[in-house]
Amino acid sequence: MKMFWAWSAKILFVLLLVAIWYIYTQHNVIQTLTDENTVLIDQLDETQELLELANSKNAELEKKSLEGMLSETNKAIVSGWEKLLDSVEGELDKARQLLQEKGIDNAPSDLNKDTPSTEPLDNSKILDGERT
C-alpha cells in the first residue's frame, strides 16, 4: 500500500507541475493578448482622429467646390441674359426698320428711349451679390 501512495504522490506532483506550467503559459498568452489589444486600441484612436480630420477636410473641399460651381453658374447665367438682351435688342431694331419701311407712324415716338443700353454690364457687382 505504501507503494500506491508513493506513486500517487508522484503522479499528483507531476500533475501539479503540469497545472502550474499551464497556468504560467496561459498568463503569458493573456498578457501578450492584452498588450496587443492596447496597441490596437491606440491605433484605432489614431485612425479615428485621422478619419475625423479627413472628413472635415472633405466637407471643406465640397463647400469650396460648391461655391466655385455656383460662381461659374452665376457667370453663365449673366452671360446668357446678356446674349438674350442683345438678341431682343436686335429684333427690336429689325421691327423698327420694318415699321419705317412700311411707313407706319403709329409706333411710339419714344421707342428708342425704352431700348436698353448697349454698354457692357459690370458682372462683378452681380456676382458679388451687389445689385443696383
C-alpha positions in Angstrom: 0.0 0.0 0.0 2.9 2.2 0.6 3.9 1.9 -2.9 0.4 3.0 -4.1 0.7 6.2 -2.0 4.2 6.9 -3.2 3.2 6.5 -6.9 0.0 8.6 -6.3 2.1 11.3 -4.7 4.5 11.3 -7.6 1.6 11.4 -10.1 0.0 14.3 -8.2 3.3 16.2 -8.1 3.7 15.8 -11.8 0.1 16.9 -12.4 0.7 19.9 -10.1 3.8 20.8 -12.1 1.8 20.5 -15.4 -1.0 22.6 -14.0 1.5 25.3 -12.8 3.2 25.3 -16.2 -0.3 25.6 -17.9 -1.3 28.5 -15.7 2.0 30.2 -16.3 1.7 29.7 -20.1 -1.9 31.0 -20.1 -0.9 34.0 -18.1 1.8 34.8 -20.7 -0.7 34.4 -23.5 -3.2 36.6 -21.8 -0.5 39.3 -21.1 0.5 39.2 -24.8 -3.1 39.5 -26.0 -3.7 42.4 -23.5 -0.6 44.2 -24.9 -1.7 43.6 -28.5 -5.2 44.8 -27.6 -3.7 48.0 -26.1 -1.7 48.6 -29.2 -4.8 48.1 -31.4 -6.9 50.5 -29.3 -4.2 53.1 -29.7 -4.1 52.5 -33.4 -7.9 52.7 -33.6 -7.9 56.0 -31.7 -5.3 57.4 -34.1 -7.2 56.2 -37.1 -10.4 57.7 -35.8 -8.7 61.1 -35.4 -7.3 60.8 -39.0 -10.8 60.0 -40.2 -12.3 63.0 -38.5 -9.6 65.2 -40.0 -10.2 63.7 -43.4 -14.0 64.2 -43.1 -13.6 67.8 -42.1 -11.2 68.5 -45.0 -13.6 66.7 -47.3 -16.5 68.8 -46.1 -14.4 72.0 -46.6 -13.4 70.9 -50.1 -17.0 70.1 -51.0 -18.1 73.6 -49.7 -15.4 75.3 -51.7 -16.2 73.2 -54.7 -19.9 74.1 -54.4 -19.0 77.8 -54.1 -16.8 77.5 -57.2 -19.6 75.8 -59.1 -22.1 78.4 -58.0 -19.8 81.2 -59.1 -19.3 79.6 -62.5 -23.1 79.1 -62.8 -23.7 82.7 -61.9 -21.3 83.8 -64.6 -23.0 81.6 -67.2 -26.5 82.9 -66.2 -25.3 86.5 -66.5 -23.7 85.8 -69.9 -26.9 84.1 -71.1 -29.0 87.1 -70.0 -26.7 89.5 -71.9 -27.0 87.4 -75.0 -30.7 87.3 -74.7 -30.9 91.0 -74.2 -28.7 91.5 -77.3 -31.0 89.3 -79.3 -34.1 91.1 -78.2 -32.5 94.4 -79.0 -31.6 93.2 -82.5 -35.2 92.0 -83.0 -36.5 95.4 -81.9 -34.1 97.1 -84.3 -35.5 94.9 -87.1 -39.0 95.7 -86.1 -38.3 99.4 -86.2 -36.8 99.2 -89.6 -39.8 97.3 -90.9 -42.1 99.8 -89.4 -40.2 102.7 -91.0 -40.0 100.9 -94.4 -43.8 100.4 -94.3 -44.3 104.0 -93.3 -46.3 103.2 -90.2 -46.2 106.2 -88.0 -48.3 104.9 -85.2 -45.2 103.5 -83.4 -44.5 105.3 -80.2 -42.1 108.2 -80.7 -40.1 107.4 -77.6 -39.4 103.8 -78.7 -35.7 104.5 -78.7 -35.8 105.7 -75.1 -37.1 102.3 -73.8 -34.4 100.3 -75.5 -31.8 99.0 -73.1 -28.4 100.5 -73.4 -25.7 98.5 -75.2 -22.9 99.4 -72.8 -21.5 96.3 -71.2 -22.7 95.3 -67.7 -20.3 95.1 -64.7 -20.7 91.4 -63.9 -18.5 91.6 -60.8 -21.1 93.5 -58.9 -23.8 91.0 -59.8 -21.6 88.0 -58.9 -20.5 89.5 -55.6 -24.1 89.9 -54.6 -24.4 93.6 -55.2 -27.5 94.5 -57.2 -28.4 98.0 -58.2 
